[in-house]
Structures are given as C-alpha cells and as structure tokens.
C-alpha cells in the first residue's frame, strides 16, 4: 500500500476530525470524524449544508476573523471555539489550523485537525491557556519552523496512537512515554497510574533510558502518595511542576535511593479526567531548561493517550458482556468502512439515498392515511403539506388553504395555537378540543422534520367522545350504587317505626272518637305507604340486591303487563301499540323486569298529549335482545339530557326522581345497557340485553 493510500485510509478511519477550507469561508474537504463531530451523518451532508463557516458554525462570528488573523500571522494557530452542531447544540471544538500557500505566496487553502473537548471543560480551558501562551511564544520566536515541526511530530504521534487499536495497554503507554521523551528532548521518563481513592501511585512504564541507567534491583511498583517526595508534589498540588536544577534545595525533596538515575532536570505532569487525577507522567534530564512548551507538548500527548486508554478499557469491559456479538460488530464495521469508501467515490449513491427517503416518506404517509384518526402536517406558515382521508371527511381537502381556514373557518391564525408552541419548543403536547357538533377529540401535536429538514408539526385528532360518555356512565352508575347501599343500610331502621305508626293510625281510625278525623288518618296512611314505596325504589338501586334469575321470554312479560299498561293509557285517552318479534329466552328476574317496563311505559305515557301513541317493541339486533319504548311526545329538553337517569332528578311535579335511576340499576343487574334517542318528534328508550 502506497503512502497516498495509507493517508487516505487514515483520513477516513481516524477518530480525529480533519478538514480543509477555502479563503472564502467554505469547506473544501472533511473526513467522517469531523462530520460526525458536528452531528452530520456524512461528509457530503456537511459540505452541502454548511456553505458559510463563519455565519453557520461560529457561535461568536467575530472569533472567525480573529483566529484566521492569528493563523496568517503565525503560519499556524491552535484555539478552542464554540461551534453549532447540526441540531443547534453547542460543542467546544479544539482546532489546530495552518495556512497553505502556493508558489507565489498566495493563500491556497487552510487545513487543520479538530477535537471535540466539550466533556472536559476545565482541562480544555487549561489547554487553551497553555496553547495561547504557546502561540504567543511561537509568534515571538525566531524559530517558528522548528516549533511547527515539533507540533507536527506531536500530531504524528497522536495519529499513530489512535491507530494502536490492537496493541496492549503496556505497548500503548510505552510508545507514548518514548514519544513524550522525544518531544520534550528528555532522556528518561515514567508513567504511573493514580488511584485517587486509595491515594497511591502504581508505576506502569519506565523509559528505555531509565531502565539502562537505573541500578536498583528490586524496583517498587506501588507508592503511597504521602511517602513520595518532589515527584509526588505534582499530584498533591494538582498542577504540573518542573525543576531545572535538581541539586537546588527544595523542602519537598526526599532524595532518591542508591543506584537511581542521576537527575539534572525533571518535569512532572498530572493527567486529569474531569476533576480526578488519573495518571502522573514525568520526564527528566533535558539538555536545556524545561518550559511551558514542554508542559504543553507532554500534556496534549498524555491526555490523548488517556482518552485512548479509556476507550480501550471501555471496549474490554463491553467485550466481557458482548463476546457473542463480536463477529456481528466486526462484520458491521467492515460494511460501514466499505460504505464510507464507496460514498466518498460515488455521488450517485447519495441520490439513491434521497430517493429511498422519498419512498420511506410515502410509506409513512400511506400509514398515516390509513389510521382511523384525523392527521395532518403543517409548516410554520400554516400551510398543510399532508392530510389523510379522515381529515377530508371531517373538513375538506386543503386545496392550498391554510389550516385555520380549513379547520376553523377563520381568516387569521388562532391565538395561542398549540402547534405554534410545538414548532418553537420542539416538545410534544396533548390537549382536548370540543367541536360545535359535540364531538370531543384528544389532540396529539408532535414536532416533525420533512425530507428537506424543514420543521413541520404533526397534529393527530382521536375521537374520544365514546370514551368520555363511558366515563360519565360509570360515574352515574357509581352514584346509583352508593344510593342503593345507603338505602339498604337505613331501610330497616325507617320501616319499623313507619309500620308501628301505620298500625296505630289504623287502630285509631276504628275508634268512634276519631270517626270525624278518618279522612285525615287515611291520608296519613297513604303518605306512609308512599314513603314505603320510595324506600322500596331506593332498595332497587342497590347493586348487590338479591335477584331471582330464571330463563323466560321477555315477550311473555310484556304481554302479561299489557292490560295494565293499556288501562293506564285509556284513562288519559292515549294509545299503546305492541310490536313483539321472535326473540330467544333470557335469564331474567320477572319482578324487576316488570318494574323496568312499567317505569319506562308510564314515563312515556306521561310525555304524551291526549290522543298520543306509545309503541313497545322487542327485536333482535346482532347478539342482543332489544326492548324499546317509543313515545311521540315533544322530546327531552336539551338542557336536562346530561341529568337523565340521575337519582332524585325529575321534571314531574310529584315525581321522586327514582324511576329511571331504578331502571338503570335493574339493567346493570341483568348485564344490560340503556340508551335513548330524543327529538322534537318524541323519545325512544332502548334496553339492550346480551344473549
């Protein structure tokens, strides 16, 4: 494989972002790592989306010209900057940029490397300060080219380090240590891992020069931090320390054992992971004095190594739990690498991907079109880009009309529109809306993105009218049951004194002395009997009332009651008609069904004017036997519809408000349901028994 192929392979597969940009402020070329760093799915997506680096990426646009000026003055420049990702979040990106000129000295392009250091802000700020000092020194130094070569050497070391994916931890640390010694011009060095909880240093790597010069036979590997001398002070003070004259007096120096490498100069650097010190690196015996440039070089190198170690440890930990998936991961990785290489060479695949997205969009729209709910998509200008057939049935086809025109018949947007809020906040909302026809909808509003990344809102309307009616029905039935239970609890206590009073009234009525008051006594007895009947109706509301179910035909019960119903009707010059169809037998409590029929028919008769007709029907409807009682009165007023069946509600002058409530309770005990239709031409009550 040639050098060009190796560079291209590195360019595609490295985890470090690499880019080239033109003097006019747009990207010429980026690698996948740089695109992923900014939240884009591929280099092509970034190149097509970002056409003005300063305006689209820089949080503070003025930083762009400032840093470009530094690059032009110094040839290269390292800096950290806040950059917008694709999703609008802000990343802290550390860049090392240099200017490339042609043979005439004109600017050809800028190229650089980038690292996402958002998660280590304190370390980043320290690195920025160090790099600013380094840039200042480079600007003031007459040997700019030498310093650039040193930075390039560090970059080359980092690139090699990133490629050490198969090497062991020992091989990685040994390589990094030797590179750190080379970059700082030292001759000896070490790397020790630090356990901040146990406060101990574990020596991990010594340089080749250290091993050759050291004459200590039994080298210790574990060093409690409180027993260390000057080299441990970098951990205790939590900052880099250097000494360019080891022989000079120092209160922290404890000396070193016989046979130890003779030290002239040394530098020790703690490596941080967030707020925790995780490693201590040291180098020594540089020919010249150590300075901040050496601290910077070693810090960048060791920090890069620590990130590699973290990644490697994470991979090793995951491997323990996912060994059975390793082959699949390797295969997927190869496929992705192949896909990335092809994507770089074949622009046509991008067009195919766009077509695929269009197909998926059509599939989504087909799915939405088939859902039994009102669904539509609208943009920030209230234009409807999609609506399903349920939307057309409920309103009309949009035909280039805006949503407030089609749905609400308005000429301007609705105030406080939830869809507008979701467009701004990107947070879904759920709310309810009642339309003039009485239908209740639960509305789900979601943020949505079109194929061209433009923001949309998806509104989904689900009709919950039946659910709301069911909830109201359950509430009403609960009240009925509560009243019935109360009645069952007090009926005995009330009826006993009433029976005694009634007996004494009958006894007094037989005495001559009260003969002239007999009319009043009979009236009192009638009222007691009426109170007793009310208590009986109360007891009918009880959910746990004992019932005597027997297999019998509803038509027989209706026939047996017909003479009584007809007699009631004839008294007020009204007519009753039976339309009884063949129906199967049901498990019924005859007494309760008789009471239900009488209550419904008497209500119907009372709703009729003189000469009116009442029709009683029985028939089969699918798997239900239906009893209907239809009057041709004036219907139920709209303002009392919600109260129908509620205990104690009545529109009669002498009614108790328990008749319909009792019917509902009887229906419940027979696993039946009651509903009604009403209008100007009359009212029909339906009792539906399950077969």
C-alpha positions as CSV (number, residue, x, y, z in Angstrom):
1,X,0.0,0.0,0.0
2,X,1.4,3.4,-1.0
3,X,1.8,6.5,1.2
4,X,-1.2,8.1,-0.5
5,X,-3.4,5.1,0.2
6,X,-2.2,5.0,3.8
7,X,-3.0,8.6,4.2
8,X,-6.5,8.2,2.7
9,X,-7.2,5.2,4.9
10,X,-6.1,7.2,7.9
11,X,-8.2,10.2,6.7
12,X,-11.3,8.1,6.5
13,X,-10.9,6.0,9.7
14,X,-9.3,8.2,12.2
15,X,-11.4,9.5,15.2
16,X,-9.7,12.9,14.8
17,X,-11.5,15.5,12.8
18,X,-9.6,16.7,9.7
19,X,-10.7,19.5,7.3
20,X,-9.7,21.8,4.5
21,X,-11.4,25.2,3.9
22,X,-11.1,27.9,1.3
23,X,-10.1,31.6,1.9
24,X,-13.8,32.4,1.1
25,X,-15.0,30.6,4.2
26,X,-16.4,27.3,3.0
27,X,-15.2,23.7,3.4
28,X,-13.3,22.0,0.6
29,X,-13.0,18.6,2.2
30,X,-13.8,17.0,5.6
31,X,-13.4,13.5,6.9
32,X,-16.2,11.4,8.5
33,X,-14.9,12.0,12.1
34,X,-15.2,15.8,11.6
35,X,-18.8,15.4,10.1
36,X,-19.9,13.2,13.0
37,X,-18.3,15.6,15.5
38,X,-20.7,18.3,14.2
39,X,-23.7,16.0,14.2
40,X,-23.9,15.3,10.4
41,X,-24.4,11.8,9.0
42,X,-21.7,12.1,6.4
43,X,-19.1,14.5,5.0
44,X,-21.3,15.1,1.9
45,X,-24.2,16.2,4.2
46,X,-21.9,18.7,6.0
47,X,-20.4,20.0,2.7
48,X,-23.9,20.6,1.2
49,X,-25.4,22.1,4.4
50,X,-22.6,24.4,5.6
51,X,-21.7,27.0,2.9
52,X,-20.6,29.8,5.2
53,X,-18.4,28.7,8.1
54,X,-18.4,32.0,9.9
55,X,-22.2,32.5,9.9
56,X,-23.4,28.9,10.2
57,X,-20.9,27.4,12.6
58,X,-19.4,30.1,14.9
59,X,-21.4,31.0,18.0
60,X,-19.5,34.2,18.1
61,X,-18.9,35.2,14.4
62,X,-16.2,37.7,15.3
63,X,-14.0,34.8,16.6
64,X,-13.6,33.6,13.0
65,X,-11.7,36.6,11.7
66,X,-9.7,36.9,14.9
67,X,-8.4,33.3,14.7
68,X,-7.8,33.5,10.9
69,X,-5.7,36.6,11.5
70,X,-3.6,34.6,14.1
71,X,-3.1,31.8,11.6
72,X,-2.0,34.3,8.9
73,X,0.5,36.0,11.2
74,X,2.0,32.8,12.7
75,X,1.6,30.3,9.9
76,X,-0.5,28.1,12.2
77,X,-2.6,28.5,15.3
78,X,-4.3,26.4,17.9
79,X,-7.5,27.6,19.5
80,X,-10.8,26.4,21.2
81,X,-14.1,27.7,19.9
82,X,-17.8,27.3,20.4
83,X,-19.4,25.7,17.3
84,X,-23.0,25.0,16.5
85,X,-23.8,21.3,15.8
86,X,-26.5,20.4,13.2
87,X,-29.2,20.0,16.0
88,X,-28.4,23.5,17.3
89,X,-26.5,22.3,20.4
90,X,-23.1,23.9,21.1
91,X,-19.8,21.9,21.0
92,X,-16.4,23.1,22.3
93,X,-14.0,22.2,19.5
94,X,-10.2,22.5,19.8
95,X,-8.6,23.3,16.4
96,X,-5.0,23.3,15.1
97,X,-5.1,25.2,11.8
98,X,-2.3,26.1,9.4
99,X,-2.3,28.2,6.1
100,X,-1.1,26.6,2.9
101,X,0.2,28.9,0.2
102,X,1.1,28.4,-3.5
103,X,4.5,29.1,-5.0
104,X,3.6,32.8,-5.4
105,X,2.8,33.1,-1.7
106,X,-0.9,33.4,-2.2
107,X,-3.3,31.6,0.1
108,X,-4.3,28.3,-1.4
109,X,-6.4,26.9,1.5
110,X,-6.4,26.3,5.2
111,X,-6.2,22.9,6.7
112,X,-6.4,21.6,10.3
113,X,-7.4,19.0,12.8
114,X,-10.2,19.2,15.3
115,X,-11.1,17.5,18.6
116,X,-14.4,17.6,20.5
117,X,-13.4,18.5,24.0
118,X,-16.8,19.6,25.3
119,X,-16.8,17.0,28.1
120,X,-13.6,18.2,29.7
121,X,-14.1,21.9,30.0
122,X,-11.7,22.6,32.8
123,X,-8.9,20.7,31.0
124,X,-9.9,22.4,27.8
125,X,-9.6,25.9,29.4
126,X,-6.2,24.9,30.8
127,X,-5.2,23.7,27.3
128,X,-6.4,26.8,25.7
129,X,-4.4,29.0,28.1
130,X,-1.3,26.9,27.5
131,X,-1.8,26.9,23.8
132,X,-2.4,30.7,23.8
133,X,0.9,31.0,25.6
134,X,2.4,28.6,23.1
135,X,1.1,30.5,20.2
136,X,2.4,33.7,21.7
137,X,5.8,32.2,22.1
138,X,5.7,30.8,18.5
139,X,4.8,34.3,17.3
140,X,7.6,35.9,19.2
141,X,10.2,33.2,18.4
142,X,12.5,33.4,15.5
143,X,12.4,29.6,15.1
144,X,8.8,29.2,14.0
145,X,9.6,26.4,11.6
146,X,11.2,24.3,14.4
147,X,8.2,24.7,16.7
148,X,5.9,23.8,13.9
149,X,7.9,20.7,13.2
150,X,7.6,19.8,16.9
151,X,3.8,20.3,16.7
152,X,3.7,18.1,13.6
153,X,5.7,15.5,15.4
154,X,3.2,15.5,18.3
155,X,0.3,15.3,15.8
156,X,2.1,12.4,14.1
157,X,2.5,10.7,17.5
158,X,-1.2,11.2,18.3
159,X,-2.2,9.8,14.9
160,X,-0.1,6.7,15.5
161,X,-1.5,6.4,18.9
162,X,-5.0,6.5,17.5
163,X,-4.1,3.7,15.2
164,X,-2.9,1.4,18.0
165,X,-6.2,-0.4,18.3
166,X,-4.8,-3.9,18.7
167,X,-1.9,-3.1,21.0
168,X,-1.9,-3.9,24.7
169,X,-2.1,-1.2,27.4
170,X,1.6,-1.7,28.1
171,X,2.5,-1.2,24.5
172,X,0.4,2.0,24.3
173,X,1.9,3.5,27.4
174,X,5.5,2.5,26.4
175,X,5.0,4.1,23.0
176,X,3.5,7.3,24.4
177,X,6.3,7.6,27.0
178,X,9.0,7.3,24.4
179,X,7.3,9.9,22.2
180,X,6.9,12.2,25.2
181,X,10.6,11.9,25.9
182,X,11.4,12.6,22.3
183,X,9.1,15.6,22.0
184,X,10.5,17.2,25.2
185,X,14.1,16.4,24.3
186,X,14.4,14.3,27.6
187,X,16.4,11.1,28.1
188,X,14.4,9.4,30.9
189,X,10.8,9.2,32.0
190,X,8.0,7.3,33.6
191,X,4.2,6.9,33.6
192,X,2.3,6.0,36.8
193,X,-1.4,5.4,37.2
194,X,-3.0,7.2,40.2
195,X,-5.8,5.8,42.4
196,X,-7.4,8.9,43.9
197,X,-9.5,6.8,46.4
198,X,-6.6,4.8,47.7
199,X,-4.1,7.7,47.3
200,X,-1.4,5.5,45.7
201,X,0.6,5.7,42.5
202,X,1.2,2.5,40.5
203,X,4.3,2.6,38.4
204,X,3.4,1.3,34.9
205,X,6.1,2.2,32.4
206,X,9.8,3.3,32.6
207,X,11.6,4.6,29.6
208,X,14.3,2.6,28.0
209,X,16.9,5.2,29.1
210,X,15.7,4.8,32.7
211,X,16.0,1.1,32.6
212,X,19.5,1.3,31.2
213,X,20.7,3.8,33.7
214,X,18.9,2.5,36.8
215,X,20.9,0.1,39.1
216,X,18.1,-0.6,41.6
217,X,17.4,-4.3,41.6
218,X,14.0,-4.5,43.4
219,X,12.1,-1.6,42.0
220,X,8.9,-0.9,43.9
221,X,5.7,-0.6,41.8
222,X,3.3,0.9,44.4
223,X,4.0,4.3,46.0
224,X,1.6,5.8,48.7
225,X,1.3,9.4,47.7
226,X,2.1,10.7,51.2
227,X,5.5,8.9,51.1
228,X,6.6,10.3,47.8
229,X,9.0,13.3,47.5
230,X,9.2,16.0,44.9
231,X,7.8,13.9,42.1
232,X,4.5,13.4,44.1
233,X,4.1,17.1,44.7
234,X,2.5,17.5,41.3
235,X,-0.3,15.3,42.5
236,X,-0.6,17.0,45.8
237,X,-0.7,20.5,44.3
238,X,-2.8,19.2,41.3
239,X,-0.6,21.0,38.7
240,X,2.5,20.5,36.5
241,X,5.8,21.0,38.3
242,X,9.3,21.4,36.8
243,X,12.7,21.8,38.2
244,X,15.7,22.9,36.0
245,X,18.2,22.4,38.9
246,X,17.6,19.2,40.8
247,X,20.6,19.9,43.0
248,X,19.0,23.1,44.4
249,X,17.5,22.9,47.9
250,X,13.8,22.0,47.9
251,X,11.6,21.3,51.1
252,X,9.7,18.6,49.2
253,X,12.8,16.7,48.0
254,X,13.5,13.5,49.8
255,X,16.3,12.3,47.6
256,X,16.4,9.1,45.7
257,X,17.9,5.6,46.6
258,X,21.3,4.4,45.7
259,X,21.5,3.2,42.1
260,X,18.7,5.6,40.9
261,X,19.2,7.5,37.7
262,X,21.1,10.7,38.3
263,X,18.7,13.7,37.7
264,X,19.7,17.1,36.5
265,X,16.4,18.5,35.4
266,X,12.9,17.0,35.7
267,X,9.2,17.7,35.0
268,X,6.1,16.0,36.4
269,X,2.6,16.4,34.9
270,X,-0.7,15.2,36.5
271,X,-3.3,14.0,33.9
272,X,-7.0,14.8,34.7
273,X,-10.2,13.0,33.9
274,X,-12.7,15.7,34.8
275,X,-11.8,16.7,38.4
276,X,-10.0,13.5,39.1
277,X,-6.2,12.9,38.7
278,X,-5.8,9.5,36.9
279,X,-2.2,9.5,35.9
280,X,1.2,11.1,36.6
281,X,3.8,11.4,33.8
282,X,7.4,12.5,34.3
283,X,10.4,13.2,32.1
284,X,14.0,14.3,33.0
285,X,17.5,15.3,32.0
286,X,16.7,17.5,29.1
287,X,19.8,19.3,27.8
288,X,18.1,22.7,28.0
289,X,15.7,24.0,30.6
290,X,12.1,22.8,30.7
291,X,9.5,25.4,29.9
292,X,5.7,25.8,29.3
293,X,6.1,24.5,25.7
294,X,7.3,21.1,27.2
295,X,4.4,21.1,29.6
296,X,2.0,21.7,26.7
297,X,3.5,19.0,24.5
298,X,3.5,16.4,27.2
299,X,0.0,17.3,28.4
300,X,-1.5,17.1,24.9
301,X,0.2,13.8,24.3
302,X,-0.7,12.2,27.7
303,X,-4.3,13.5,27.5
304,X,-4.6,11.9,24.1
305,X,-3.2,8.6,25.4
306,X,-5.6,8.7,28.4
307,X,-8.5,9.0,26.0
308,X,-7.2,6.0,24.1
309,X,-6.8,4.1,27.4
310,X,-10.4,5.0,28.4
311,X,-11.7,3.8,25.1
312,X,-9.7,0.6,25.3
313,X,-10.8,-0.1,28.9
314,X,-14.4,0.5,27.9
315,X,-14.1,-1.8,24.9
316,X,-12.5,-4.5,27.1
317,X,-15.4,-4.2,29.6
318,X,-18.0,-4.3,26.9
319,X,-16.3,-7.3,25.4
320,X,-16.8,-9.4,28.5
321,X,-20.6,-8.9,28.1
322,X,-20.9,-9.0,24.3
323,X,-18.4,-11.6,23.1
324,X,-21.2,-13.4,21.3
325,X,-21.9,-10.2,19.2
326,X,-18.2,-9.6,18.3
327,X,-18.5,-11.3,14.9
328,X,-21.6,-9.2,14.0
329,X,-19.9,-6.0,15.2
330,X,-16.7,-6.8,13.1
331,X,-18.8,-7.5,10.1
332,X,-20.9,-4.4,10.5
333,X,-17.7,-2.3,10.9
334,X,-16.3,-3.7,7.7
335,X,-19.6,-3.0,5.9
336,X,-19.6,0.6,7.3
337,X,-15.9,1.1,6.2
338,X,-16.8,-0.2,2.7
339,X,-19.9,2.0,2.6
340,X,-17.9,5.1,3.6
341,X,-15.3,4.4,0.9
342,X,-17.9,4.0,-1.7
343,X,-19.7,7.1,-0.5
344,X,-16.6,9.1,-1.0
345,X,-16.2,7.9,-4.6
346,X,-19.8,7.6,-5.8
347,X,-22.1,10.7,-5.5
348,X,-24.8,8.8,-7.2
349,X,-25.4,6.7,-4.1
350,X,-26.4,9.9,-2.4
351,X,-29.2,10.4,-5.0
352,X,-30.3,6.9,-4.4
353,X,-30.5,7.6,-0.6
354,X,-32.6,10.7,-1.3
355,X,-35.0,8.5,-3.4
356,X,-35.1,6.0,-0.7
357,X,-36.0,8.7,1.8
358,X,-38.8,9.8,-0.5
359,X,-40.1,6.2,-0.6
360,X,-40.0,6.0,3.1
361,X,-41.8,9.2,3.3
362,X,-44.5,7.9,1.0
363,X,-44.8,4.8,3.2
364,X,-45.2,6.9,6.3
365,X,-47.9,9.0,4.6
366,X,-49.6,5.8,3.4
367,X,-49.6,4.6,7.0
368,X,-50.9,7.9,8.3
369,X,-53.6,7.9,5.6
370,X,-54.9,4.5,6.8
371,X,-55.1,5.4,10.5
372,X,-58.6,5.9,11.9
373,X,-57.8,9.4,13.1
374,X,-57.6,12.9,11.7
375,X,-54.0,13.6,10.8
376,X,-52.3,16.5,9.0
377,X,-48.9,18.1,8.7
378,X,-48.4,21.9,8.7
379,X,-45.4,24.2,8.4
380,X,-44.6,27.4,10.2
381,X,-46.7,29.4,7.6
382,X,-49.8,27.3,8.4
383,X,-49.7,25.5,5.1
384,X,-51.0,21.9,5.1
385,X,-48.4,19.7,3.4
386,X,-50.2,16.4,4.1
387,X,-53.7,15.3,5.3
388,X,-55.3,11.9,5.4
389,X,-58.7,10.8,4.2
390,X,-60.2,11.1,7.6
391,X,-59.2,14.8,7.6
392,X,-61.0,15.2,4.2
393,X,-64.2,13.5,5.6
394,X,-64.3,15.7,8.7
395,X,-63.4,19.0,6.9
396,X,-62.4,19.2,3.3
397,X,-59.4,18.8,1.0
398,X,-57.0,21.7,1.9
399,X,-56.6,22.8,-1.8
400,X,-53.8,25.3,-0.9
401,X,-55.8,26.6,2.1
402,X,-54.1,27.2,5.4
403,X,-55.0,25.1,8.5
404,X,-57.0,27.8,10.3
405,X,-59.1,28.4,7.1
406,X,-60.0,24.7,6.6
407,X,-60.4,23.6,10.2
408,X,-61.8,26.7,12.0
409,X,-63.1,28.7,9.1
410,X,-61.0,31.7,10.2
411,X,-59.2,34.3,8.2
412,X,-56.3,34.6,10.6
413,X,-54.2,32.2,12.8
414,X,-55.7,31.1,16.1
415,X,-54.4,32.8,19.2
416,X,-52.3,30.6,21.5
417,X,-52.2,27.8,18.9
418,X,-50.5,24.7,20.5
419,X,-48.9,23.8,17.1
420,X,-47.1,27.1,17.1
421,X,-45.7,26.3,20.6
422,X,-44.5,22.9,19.5
423,X,-42.8,24.4,16.5
424,X,-40.8,26.7,18.8
425,X,-40.2,24.3,21.7
426,X,-39.9,21.0,19.8
427,X,-41.7,19.5,22.8
428,X,-44.9,17.4,22.0
429,X,-48.2,18.4,23.6
430,X,-51.5,16.7,24.2
431,X,-54.8,18.6,24.6
432,X,-58.5,18.2,24.1
433,X,-60.9,20.1,21.8
434,X,-64.7,20.1,21.7
435,X,-66.3,20.9,18.3
436,X,-69.7,22.6,17.8
437,X,-71.2,19.2,16.8
438,X,-70.5,17.9,20.4
439,X,-67.6,15.6,19.3
440,X,-64.7,15.5,21.7
441,X,-61.2,15.0,20.3
442,X,-57.9,14.2,22.0
443,X,-55.2,16.0,20.0
444,X,-51.5,15.0,19.9
445,X,-49.1,17.5,18.5
446,X,-45.6,16.4,17.6
447,X,-42.6,18.2,16.1
448,X,-41.7,16.7,12.7
449,X,-39.0,17.1,10.1
450,X,-39.6,17.0,6.4
451,X,-37.3,15.2,3.9
452,X,-35.6,18.6,3.3
453,X,-35.1,19.1,7.1
454,X,-37.7,21.8,7.2
455,X,-39.6,21.9,10.5
456,X,-43.2,20.7,10.5
457,X,-45.9,19.9,13.1
458,X,-47.9,16.7,13.0
459,X,-51.4,17.0,14.5
460,X,-53.3,13.8,15.3
461,X,-57.0,14.1,16.3
462,X,-58.6,11.0,18.0
463,X,-62.3,11.0,18.7
464,X,-62.8,10.2,22.4
465,X,-66.5,11.1,22.5
466,X,-67.5,7.5,23.3
467,X,-64.8,7.2,26.0
468,X,-66.0,10.4,27.7
469,X,-69.6,9.1,27.6
470,X,-68.4,5.8,29.1
471,X,-66.7,7.7,31.9
472,X,-69.8,9.7,32.6
473,X,-71.9,6.5,32.6
474,X,-69.5,4.8,35.0
475,X,-69.7,7.9,37.3
476,X,-73.5,7.8,37.2
477,X,-73.6,4.1,37.9
478,X,-71.3,4.6,40.9
479,X,-73.7,7.2,42.3
480,X,-76.6,4.8,41.8
481,X,-74.8,2.0,43.7
482,X,-73.9,4.4,46.5
483,X,-77.5,5.5,46.9
484,X,-78.7,1.9,46.8
485,X,-76.2,0.9,49.5
486,X,-77.3,3.8,51.7
487,X,-81.0,2.8,51.2
488,X,-80.2,-0.8,52.2
489,X,-78.5,0.3,55.3
490,X,-81.3,2.5,56.6
491,X,-84.4,0.8,55.2
492,X,-84.9,-1.5,58.2
493,X,-84.5,1.3,60.7
494,X,-87.0,3.6,58.9
495,X,-89.6,0.9,58.0
496,X,-90.0,-0.4,61.6
497,X,-91.2,2.9,63.1
498,X,-93.3,3.6,60.0
499,X,-95.1,0.2,60.4
500,X,-95.8,1.0,64.1
501,X,-97.2,4.4,63.2
502,X,-99.3,2.9,60.4
503,X,-100.8,0.3,62.7
504,X,-101.7,2.9,65.3
505,X,-103.3,5.1,62.7
506,X,-105.4,2.1,61.5
507,X,-106.3,1.4,65.1
508,X,-107.3,5.0,65.8
509,X,-109.4,5.0,62.6
510,X,-111.6,2.2,64.0
511,X,-112.5,4.2,67.2
512,X,-115.7,6.3,67.1
513,X,-114.0,9.2,68.8
514,X,-111.8,9.7,65.7
515,X,-114.5,8.9,63.2
516,X,-114.7,12.6,62.1
517,X,-110.9,12.5,61.5
518,X,-110.9,9.3,59.5
519,X,-110.2,11.2,56.2
520,X,-107.1,12.7,57.7
521,X,-106.0,9.4,59.2
522,X,-106.4,7.7,55.7
523,X,-104.4,10.5,54.1
524,X,-101.6,9.9,56.7
525,X,-101.6,6.2,56.0
526,X,-101.5,6.9,52.2
527,X,-98.4,9.1,52.7
528,X,-96.7,6.4,54.8
529,X,-97.4,3.9,52.0
530,X,-96.0,6.3,49.5
531,X,-92.8,6.8,51.7
532,X,-92.6,3.0,51.9
533,X,-92.7,2.7,48.1
534,X,-90.0,5.3,47.8
535,X,-87.8,3.2,50.2
536,X,-88.6,0.2,48.0
537,X,-87.4,2.1,44.9
538,X,-84.3,3.1,46.9
539,X,-83.6,-0.6,47.6
540,X,-83.9,-1.3,43.8
541,X,-80.9,0.9,43.3
542,X,-78.6,-1.4,45.4
543,X,-76.0,-3.2,43.3
544,X,-75.9,-6.3,45.5
545,X,-79.7,-6.7,45.7
546,X,-80.7,-10.4,45.6
547,X,-82.3,-11.3,42.2
548,X,-84.1,-14.5,41.1
549,X,-82.9,-15.2,37.6
550,X,-84.9,-17.6,35.5
551,X,-84.9,-18.5,31.8
552,X,-88.0,-16.8,30.4
553,X,-89.1,-14.8,27.4
554,X,-89.3,-11.0,27.5
555,X,-92.4,-11.1,25.2
556,X,-94.4,-13.1,27.8
557,X,-93.7,-10.5,30.5
558,X,-94.7,-7.6,28.1
559,X,-97.9,-9.5,27.2
560,X,-98.7,-10.0,30.9
561,X,-98.3,-6.3,31.6
562,X,-100.1,-5.1,28.5
563,X,-103.7,-4.9,30.0
564,X,-102.4,-2.8,32.9
565,X,-100.4,-0.5,30.6
566,X,-103.4,-0.2,28.3
567,X,-105.7,0.6,31.2
568,X,-103.4,3.4,32.3
569,X,-103.3,4.8,28.7
570,X,-107.1,4.7,28.3
571,X,-107.6,6.8,31.4
572,X,-105.9,9.7,29.7
573,X,-107.1,9.0,26.2
574,X,-103.8,7.6,24.9
575,X,-103.0,4.5,22.9
576,X,-100.4,1.7,23.2
577,X,-99.2,-0.5,20.4
578,X,-97.1,-3.7,20.7
579,X,-94.6,-4.9,18.0
580,X,-93.1,-8.0,19.5
581,X,-90.8,-10.0,17.3
582,X,-89.5,-13.5,17.9
583,X,-86.7,-13.4,20.4
584,X,-84.8,-16.1,22.5
585,X,-85.3,-16.7,26.2
586,X,-83.1,-14.7,28.6
587,X,-82.1,-15.1,32.3
588,X,-84.5,-12.6,33.9
589,X,-85.8,-11.6,37.3
590,X,-89.5,-11.2,36.4
591,X,-90.4,-8.8,39.2
592,X,-87.5,-6.4,38.3
593,X,-88.2,-6.6,34.6
594,X,-91.9,-5.8,35.2
595,X,-90.9,-2.8,37.3
596,X,-88.5,-1.6,34.5
597,X,-91.2,-1.9,31.8
598,X,-93.8,-0.2,33.9
599,X,-91.4,2.7,34.8
600,X,-90.5,3.2,31.1
601,X,-94.1,3.0,29.8
602,X,-95.5,5.3,32.5
603,X,-92.8,7.9,31.7
604,X,-93.7,7.5,28.0
605,X,-97.4,7.9,28.6
606,X,-96.9,11.0,30.8
607,X,-94.8,12.6,28.0
608,X,-97.8,12.1,25.5
609,X,-100.6,14.6,24.9
610,X,-104.2,13.4,24.8
611,X,-104.6,11.1,21.7
612,X,-100.9,10.3,21.6
613,X,-99.4,6.9,20.7
614,X,-96.8,4.7,22.7
615,X,-95.1,1.8,20.9
616,X,-93.4,-1.1,22.8
617,X,-91.1,-3.2,20.6
618,X,-88.9,-6.3,21.1
619,X,-86.4,-7.5,18.4
620,X,-83.0,-9.0,17.8
621,X,-80.1,-6.7,16.9
622,X,-76.9,-8.8,16.2
623,X,-76.2,-10.6,19.5
624,X,-78.6,-8.5,21.6
625,X,-82.3,-8.6,22.5
626,X,-83.7,-5.1,22.4
627,X,-86.7,-3.7,24.3
628,X,-87.7,-0.3,23.1
629,X,-90.4,2.1,24.4
630,X,-91.2,4.9,22.0
631,X,-93.4,7.9,22.7
632,X,-94.4,10.6,20.2
633,X,-94.2,13.5,22.7
634,X,-92.2,16.7,22.5
635,X,-88.8,15.1,23.4
636,X,-86.5,15.8,26.3
637,X,-85.2,19.4,26.7
638,X,-81.5,19.6,25.7
639,X,-80.5,21.3,29.0
640,X,-81.5,18.2,31.0
641,X,-80.1,15.5,28.8
642,X,-77.0,15.0,30.9
643,X,-79.1,14.6,34.1
644,X,-81.4,11.8,32.7
645,X,-81.1,8.7,35.0
646,X,-79.6,10.7,37.9
647,X,-81.2,9.9,41.2
648,X,-83.7,12.5,42.5
649,X,-83.8,14.3,39.2
650,X,-87.3,14.7,37.9
651,X,-89.3,17.1,35.7
652,X,-92.6,15.9,37.2
653,X,-94.5,17.9,39.9
654,X,-95.0,14.9,42.1
655,X,-92.1,12.7,40.9
656,X,-89.4,11.2,43.2
657,X,-86.6,11.1,40.6
658,X,-86.0,7.4,41.2
659,X,-87.9,5.8,38.3
660,X,-85.3,5.9,35.6
661,X,-82.5,5.5,38.2
662,X,-84.2,2.2,39.3
663,X,-84.4,1.2,35.6
664,X,-80.6,1.7,35.2
665,X,-79.9,-0.3,38.3
666,X,-82.1,-3.2,37.1
667,X,-80.4,-3.1,33.7
668,X,-77.0,-3.3,35.4
669,X,-78.0,-6.4,37.4
670,X,-79.2,-8.0,34.1
671,X,-75.9,-7.1,32.3
672,X,-77.9,-4.9,30.1
673,X,-77.5,-1.3,28.9
674,X,-79.9,1.6,28.5
675,X,-79.6,4.4,25.9
676,X,-82.1,6.8,24.3
677,X,-82.8,9.0,21.3
678,X,-84.8,12.1,21.6
679,X,-86.0,14.9,19.4
680,X,-89.0,17.1,18.5
681,X,-91.0,14.0,17.4
682,X,-90.6,12.1,20.6
683,X,-88.2,9.9,22.7
684,X,-87.3,6.2,22.4
685,X,-85.6,4.3,25.3
686,X,-83.7,1.2,24.4
687,X,-82.8,-1.6,26.8
688,X,-80.2,-4.0,25.3
689,X,-79.9,-7.5,26.8
690,X,-76.8,-9.6,25.9
691,X,-77.7,-13.1,24.7
